[in-house]
Amino acid sequence: MISRNFKNVLVVSFGFLSLFTAYGGLQSLQSSLNAEEGMGVISLSVIYGSIIVSSMFLPHILIKNLGCKWTIVASMCCYITYSIGNFYPGWATLIPTSAILGLGGSPLWSAKCTYLTISGNLQADKENKKNEDLINMYFGIFFFIFQSSAVWGNLMSSLIFGQDTEKADIPEEQLKYCGAALCQENFIQGANATRPAQHLVNTLLGCYIGVGVLAVILVAVLLDNIDRDSAREFRGNRTPFCGTFLATFKLLRDKRLVMLIPLTMYSGFEQSFLSGEYTKNYVTCALGIHFVGYSMICFGAANSLSSFVFGRLARYTGRIALFCLAAAINLGCIIALLLWKPHPDQLPVFFVFPALWGVADAVWQTQTNGLYAVLFKDHKEAAFSNFRLWEALAFSLSFGLSSFISVRTKLYLVLGDLLLSVAGIVGVEIIERRRKPRVEASSRPTGEEVL
């Protein structure tokens, strides 16, 4: 029999799997599906700009008042509105639904991280194990299941769009504008940007809405409300709004959090580059929109399997070794993407890059979330609000600047933040190793206490 805490981890994981099967697949298509006037990537920028605003106060307020479970349920409903808005894509539909999704984004992820951390601590106490090991394992299991959403969401889009009979060939003269070979982004919007038939788009959106509703039902019915008592106590002893609002920013006094900001932002930069730039300027440009789903399936499959492996491997290797592995993989990919001139004759290469990126992303997601949970265990809501805030800022900047700077420039920005992230990780590890002897010394009984 599985433990109750492990059952809750599975419910959260499959709920997110279902929800992000829809949103993840839709996000991967935005830069190509709604390319007119950059509407797709601008809507994504609005999403993450809205997440920045919500990160400042909503997670702490909602989690303390509603508890993690009902915060997750309410936030999931916000995500469904974005799929509905894509039925009739336009500024009047995409921008408001993007803002609604963003308001729910930060509470959703903060509540999930808080819930997994509480579950890990409870189970560690029961089994008399290190909290850090159980938390890392739970985050690994979560991301193993969650990251497979990229497989299912993109498989749905690939199979449905594969029925389109209006696929056009890509002229050779257009291929020279693909990738980072040239410093201009205005490649010809020709055959490769052809939008699939509307009835196929509507079919896909209908499927996405269905799996989103399934996620809400799954969590609402099966997830235990493990922090019900603390939420009830908070409602009975309300703190001033100003104190709640400032909780996220007060944690910035901790220099460890400040040193983790580049790492947190790198999580947003690297994900947005793959879903926004790689899919548009490499895959769609050279192969066509119908191959976007298949390339992202490789990312999702590699990410999912690696998340499971790294979540368990961390207890033996430690965080630093895994972070170095991810940094080395991303560094190699960035250099290769700067030099590569994509061409349809190199079909396997289009799938190798997302797979490698998925392996590295598995480290960034599992280990960064686990690191926040361990370092700031007494301020979980504020810590994960900061995580969402800085990651969303990176997403918003990346998508917002998508139409104004070249792919080559974006790759250099990602590379620069990668180097800063590694420096920040090393700095935090040095601080923690210096703190441990002092903590152990202060907790050791004195001679009088022994007598």
N, C-alpha and C positions, 0 to 999 in steps of 0.2 A: 504493500500500500504506500502511495506517495504521501508526503506530509501535506498538511493544509497550506503551509506557506508556499510549497512548490506548486501546488495546484493553482494558487492565486497568480504565481509568476506565469504559468502557462495560459491562464485566462487573459491576463494583460497582454501577453505576447501575441496570442492569436487575434485578440481584438485589434491591436495595432497592425498586425499582418493584413487583416481584412480592410481596415481603413486606408492604409497606405498602398494597398494594391490599387486603389482608385487614385489617390492623390499623387503618389510617386509616378505612376504611368502618365498622368495628365501633365505633371511638371516636366517630364522628359520631352513631351511633345510641344510645349508652349512656344518655344523659340522657332519651331518649324510650322506648327499648325496655325498659329495666330501671328504670322510674321508681319502682317501689314502694319506699317508705321511703328513696328517694334512693340505692338500691343501685348503680345504674349509675355515677353521678358519684363515689360513695365508692370504688368499685373503681378508677376512674381516679386518684383522689387517692392510693390505696395504691400504684398503679403508680409515680407520680412521687415518692412518699415513699421507696419502695424504690430508685428511681434515685438519690436523694440519698445514701443509705447506700452504694450500690455505687460512686458517684463518688469517694468518699473513698479507696478503695484498690484496687478491682478492675481498672479500666482499665490502670493502670500495671503491675500484677502480671501480668495476662493477656497484654497486648501484649508485654511484655518476655520472657515465658516461651514463649508460643505463636506469637508473631508476629501481624501484623494479619490475615492470611487466616483462620487457624483461630480467632482470637478472634471474627471476624465470623460464621463458621459456627456456633460454639457458642452465640453470643448469639441468632442467628436461631431456633435450636431453642426457646429460652425464649419467644419471641413466639408460637410455634404453640400452646403450652399454653393461652394465654388464649382462643383460638378454641375449643379443646376444652372449657374451663370454661364457656363460654356455652351449650353444648348443654343443660345443666341448671342454669340460673342460680339461685344461692342464695348465702347468705353462706359456706357451706362449700366452694363450688366457685370462686366469683369472687374471693374475697379471697386464697386461696393462689396461684392462678394469676396474679393481678395482681402479687403479690410476686415470683414467679418471673420474670415478664416484666420487672419493674423491675430485678432484679439483672442481667439481660442487656442492659438498655437503654443504660446508660452505656458499658460496654465496646464495644458495637456501634457507637455513634456516634463514640466516641473513636478506635476502630480505623479507621473509615471516613475520618475527617478526617486522621488520621496517614498513612494509605495514599495519599490524594489529594495531600497535601503532599509526601510522598516522591516520588511519580510526577511532580509538577510540577517539583520541583527537579532530578530526573534529566533530564527532557526539556529543561528550560531550559539545563542544562549542555551537552547535546548540540547544541542549536540556537543556543547563545550568545545567549540572550535573557534578559530580566529575569525572575527567579524569580517576582516578584509578578504579572506578567502571565500567566504560564502557570498559576499556582495559581488566580488568579481565573477564568481560562477553564475550567479543569477543574471548579471548583466550580459555575460557571454551567452547564456541560454536565450535571453530576450532578443539579443541582436542576431543570433542564429536563426530564430523564427522570423523576426521582424524584417531582416534584410532580404529574405526570400520574397518579400512583397514585390521587389523589383523584377523578379522572375515572372510572377503571375500577372502583374499589371502590364508589363511590356509584352508578355506572351499574348494577352488578350488583344492589345492594340495591333500586334503584328499579324495575328490570325485574321482579325476583322478587316484591317486595311489591306491584307494580302488578297482579298476578294475584289479589290478595285481593278477595273479593266482599263483605266486611263493612265497607265504608267508610261512615261515618256523617257527616251534616251537622253543621257547627259552629254552635251557636246564637249569635245576635247578641249576647245578653247576656254571653257569655263573651269576646267580642272586646275588651271594655273592660279586661280583665285582661292583655292581650298587650303585649309591648314594655316600654318604660320609662316609659309614661305615668303609671302608678301606682307607689307605693313599696312595694307588697306583691307577694309572689311566690306566694302560695297561690291561684293561679287555679284554677278548677274543673277537676279531672281528669275531663273528660268525653269527648265523642266524638273529639276530636282526639288523645287519648292511647290510643286503642284499639290494643291489641297485635295485630299481624298473626297469621294462623293459624300454629300451631306447625309444621306441615309445611313452610311457606314459610320460617320462621326456620331450620329444620334444613337445608333445601336451601341457603340462603345460607351458613350456617356450614360446610357440607361444601365448598362452592366456595372459601371463604376458607382452609380448611385445605389444600386442594389447591394453591393458588397459593403458600402459605407453604412447603410441602415443595419445590415447584419452585424457589423462591429458594435454599434450602439446597443443592440438587443443582447449580444453576447456578454458585454461588460455589465450592463444593468441587471441582468438576471443571475449571472454566475459568480461575479466577483464579490468577495467578502469585504465588508466595510470595517477594516481593521483599526482605523483611527477614529471611529465614531465617537468614543468617549472624549478624546482630546478636542475634537471639533465642538462637541456639546459644551465642554468646559470653556472653550474660547468664546463661544457665543454668549455664555452666561457672564463672562468677565471681559467685556469688550475693551480693547486697547484703543487709544486715539488713532484716527485715520493717519495722522501725520507720522506717528511712530511706525505704523504698518508700511506706509509708503516709503519711508526712509530705510527700512530694514535691508533692502537690496543694496543700497549705496553705502550703508554703514560698514558692510562687510569688506568694502574696498580699502578699509584701513589695514586689513591684513595683507602684508606685502607678498605673501604666497599667492593670493588671488590675483594681484596685479601682475605678477610674473607669469601667470597662466593665461592672461588675456591674449597674447599672440597665438598660443596653442588653440584656444577656444575659437578665435577668429579663423584660424587655419582650417578648422573643421568646416566652417561655412564656405571659405574660398575654394577648397578642393572639391567639395560636393557640387557647388554651383558651377564650377568650371566644367565638370564632366557633364552635368545635366543640361547646361545652357550653351556652352561653347563647343565642347567636343561633339555633341549630337548635331549641332547646326553647321559648324565650320569644317568638320571632318566627315562625319557620316552622311548627313543630309546633302552636303555640297557634292560629295564624290559618288555616293551610292543612291541617294534618294531617301525620302522620309519613311519609306516602307522598311528600311533596315535599322531605324532608330531603336525599335523595340528589341530586335535580336541582339544588338550590341549591348543594350542595357541589361538584357538577360544574363549575359556573361558577367557583368558587374555584380548583379544581384546574387548569382549562384556562388561566385568566388567570395563575396562578402559574407554571405550567410554561413558557409562552411568554415571560413576563417574565423568568424566571430565565435563560433562554438569551440574551435580548437584553442584560440588565444585566451578565451575566458577560463579554460582549465589549465592552460600552459603557464599562465602568469604566476601561479603559486611556486613554480619550479624555476622559472627564469628571472622573475622580477619584472617591473615595469620598464626599466631603462632599456633592457635588451630588446623588448618588443617595439618600443618607440624608435630605437635606432634602426631596426629592420624596416619599419614603415617609412622612416625618413629616407633610407637608402633606396627603397622601391620608388617612392615619389620623385626623388632626385633624378634617378635614371629615366623615368617616364617623361619628366619635364624636358630634359635635355634631348631625348629622342623626338618628342613632339615639336621642338623648336627646329629640328633638322629635317624631319620627315615631310615629303611631298606626297600627300595621299592620292592614290589612283585605284580605280576599280580592279585592276589586275592584281592588286595586293590584298585581296579580300580577307584572308586570315588575320592580317595585321590589325584590321579595324576592330577585331574582337579580343585580341591579345591585350591591348591597352586598357580597356575597361576591366578585364579580369585582374590584371596587376593592380589597377587602381582600387579594385574591390578588396584585395588582400590588405593593402595599406589602410584603407578606410576602416576595415574591421578593427585594426589596432587603435586608430584615432577614436572611434566610437566607444568600444568596450573599455579601454584603459583610461580615457579621459573622464568618462562618466564615473568609473570606479574610483579614480583619483579624487574627484570632487566629493564623492560620498565618504571617503576615508578622511580627507583633510578637514572637511567642514561638517563633521557628523552632528555637531551641536547646533548648526544653523543650516539645516538641509534645504528648507524652502528658499531662503535668501541666496544660498550658494547656487542652486540650480536655476534660480531666476537670473542670476548673473551669467550663468552658462548660456541660457537662451538669449539674453540681451546681447552679448558680444558675438555669439554665433550668428544671430539674426542681423546684426549690423554688417557683418561680412557678406552674408547673402544679399542684403539690400544694396550694398555698394557694388557688388559684383554684377547683379542683374541690372541695376540702375545705370551703370557705366557701359553695359554690353554694347550699346549702339554707338558709343563715342570713342572707344579706344580699340586698338588692334589686338588680335589674338596673341601676337608676340609680346606685346606690353603686358597683357593679362598673365601670361606664363611667367614673365619676370616678376610680377607682383606676387604671384603664388610662391615662387621660388624664394623671394626675399622673406616672406612671412614664415616659410618652412624653416629657414635658418634661425629666425628669431624664436620660433617655437622650441627648437632643440635647445637653444641657450636657456630659455625659461624653464624647461623641464630639468635641465642639469642644476640650475639655481635652486629650484624647489627641493630637489633630492638632497642637495648639500645642506639646506636649512633643516630638513627633516632628520638627517643623520646627526646633526649637531643637537637637535632637540631631544632625541631619544635618550641619550645618557643622562640628561638633566631630569627627564620625566621619571626614568627608572630610579635615579638617586632619590628623588623626592618621595617616591612611593615605597622605598625600602624602609623597614622598621628600624628605629633607633635602638641603641643599647638598652635604654630605660624601658622601651616598649616591649623588648624581648624578655627582660627580667620581670 
